[in-house]
């Protein structure tokens, strides 16, 4: 069972700037936008902490599954932060726990999972996670 979606259960945080276009006609951030936030925090981590070169690396990460539970609405111009942890680290894939928090709250307004499979850029066949990325991902595992 995954840890509760509270800030203390996430290891990496990224500020998220909401945009006017993120709101929908109901006056809150549209549900699909959260998946963009999830993608942003995971890839930011891989680039800045794992050294992933998104333009030239022979191995890239592709999303194969995502899920989100919405707990409270937020709207532009709210300031948010995305939390990231590793729930499962395999040989060729990683399952992240992700959550979105307001700038001041410790309980998530939305949370879910996001699965990356690492593949050869050309063939798109699954390959082992490159060692520098694996090492970085290990720092996000809940102890």
N, C-alpha and C positions, 0 to 999 in steps of 0.2 A: 504494500500500500504506500502511495506517495505521501511525503510529508505535507502538512498543512500549507496552504498558500499564504504564508506570512513572510515578511521581508527577511527574517532571520534564517529562513530555510533556502535562501538563494545566495550564490557566491559571487556573482558578477552583475553589475548594474550599469545601465546606459540611460542617460537622460533622453527623453522623447519629447520633441516639440510638436504639439498638435497643430494642425493647419485648418484653416477655414473649410477647405474642401473635405476634411475628414468627417464633418458633421453631416447627418442625413436630414431628411425633411421632418423627422421627429425631434430634432434639436439635440441629438447626442452623437457621439462617435459611432459610425456605422460598424456593424459587426465584422464585415470583411476586413476592415482597417486593422483590427487586432492581429490578423495573420501577417500583415505587413510589418507590424511592430515586432512580432515573434521572429520573423525572417531577418529583420534588421539587427536585433540583438545577437542572434546566433552567428550571423556572418561577420558582424563587427568583432566579436570575440575571436573567430577563426582567423581573421585578418590581422588584428592587433596583437593578440596573444599567441596564436598558433603559427603566424608567419605565412598564412595562405596568400599566394599571389593569384588573385582571381582572374587575371588576364593571361598568365603564362604557365601556371602550375600544370604538370601533367596529370595531377589528381585533383578532382573537384568534388564538392558535396552537393547532392541533389535531395530535395525534399520528397519523401515517399509517403508521409502520413503527417497529419496535423489534427489537433482537436482543441477546442476552446470552450470553457464554461464562463458565462458572464454573470457577475455578481452585483455590480452597481454601475449606473451610467456615469460617463464623463463626457465633457464637451469642450470644444474650442472656446476659450484659450487656456484650458487646463494644462498644467505642466505635469508630465508623467515621467516615470522611470520604468524600464523593463528589467526584470530580474531573470537570471539564467542559472541553472544548475544542470548537472548530469544525473539522470535517473538510471541510465543503463549504458554501459560502454562495451560494445562488442568489438570483434576483430575488424569489421567493415562498416559498422554503423554506430550511431550514437542516438540515444533518446534523451532529449532535453526536457527538463521541467522549465516552463516559462510562465512568467506572471507580469501583469501590468499593475503598477501602483501609482497613486497620485504622489505628488512631490512630498506630501506630509503624512500620508497614511502608511501603516505597516501591514494592513490587510489588503490583499489583492482585489482590484475591481474586476479583473478577469485573469484566468489562469488556464493552463493546458499543457499539452505535450507537442513536440515537434521532432520528427525523426529525419536525420540525414543519413544517406548511404553514400559512401565515398566510392567514386568510380574513376576509371581512366577517362580523361577528357575526350579522347578520340573514339574509343570503342564503346564507351558507356557501360563497360562491364565492371562489376563490383571488384574492388581491390582493398587490400589492408589500409587502414588509416595510417597516413605518414607519421613517422615517429615524433617530429616536433609538434604536430597537431595533437597526437595522442597524449603526449606529456602535458600539454596545456589543458586538454579536456580532463585529465586526471585531477587537476586542481579544483574542478567543479563538482566532484563526487561528494555527496553527503557522507559524513563519517558517523 
